[in-house]
Amino acid sequence: DEERVEIPSGVVKLDEYSFSAKERVRTVVIPATVEYINTSAFLNCPALTEFIVDADNARFYAEDGVIYEKGADKLILFPCGRSGSYGVRDGVRELGAGAFFSTSLTSLQIPASVTAIGEGLIDLSESLSEILVDEGNAVYASADGLLCNKALDTLLLVPSAISGEHTIPDSIHELGEGVFYGCNRLTKITLSAGLEAV
């Protein structure tokens, strides 16, 4: 395995697991021809910290090593080898499905500009212990590091690294689909008294 890999020009799709388990790779260079990227394409690449996208690519671009969709203010894929805390830059309006798939992050901060979040946003991000949302966000909010809707009555995502016993905030009336996916370290969940829908 090399630390820098350049995907050959002419490749159009990066399908599921197509580049997985490359343990030493730190940088992946994506050519102008790529039109589709499956977010699990780079599963189990623990050293991957940077994507570079050819400037002539019509669909994607990279900024600070992160892949975005051109003209859409949409974050497509975060390199899974980065650890610690990450704040999505202000101005991003959408976090694509699986955008933070299998990352090593411990904290994710979502800015006020984000108004849409795709399915499976943090799947297999087993180190993630909190999601924090800017108070100025009109659609989402956070409570005790959990992702909720702005009204704080629907729980949307629970970070995988939350462990032990956890109590759902009393304001929560509904649990989103797959809200506890990957939370293998939870031993007890105390539901709120006002819970109406699961």
Buried (B, 14 or more C-beta within 10 A) or exposed (E): EEEEBEBEEEEEEBEEEBBEEBEEBBBBBBBBBBEEBBBBBBBBBBBBBBBBBBEEBEBBBBEEBBBBBEEEBBBBBBBBBBEEEBEBBEEBEBBBBBBBBBBBBBBBBBBBBBBEBBEBBBBBBBBBBBBBBBEEBEEBBBBEBBBBBEEBBBBBBBBBBBEEEBEBBEBBBBBBEEBBBBBEEBEEBEEBEEBEEE
